[in-house]
């Protein structure tokens, strides 16, 4: 009982329920093979952080900091 309202329960037909089709879209769109468009977040991430591996799958060389440079400037 939910508050003062009665709820009527009906018996379940398990066999019919097992065979029943579930809600589906009827139009069967073919999945696209194109990757999704890059978002602004994707572009900013690539601009700020760059690739993790180079084109050959290796680790790109990081620029070595110049010890004579002042890092605060």
ABEGO torsion letter per residue (X at the ends): XBEABBBBBBBBBAAAAAABBBBBBABBBBBBABBBBBBAAAAAAAAAAEBABBAAGBBBBBBBBBAABBAAX
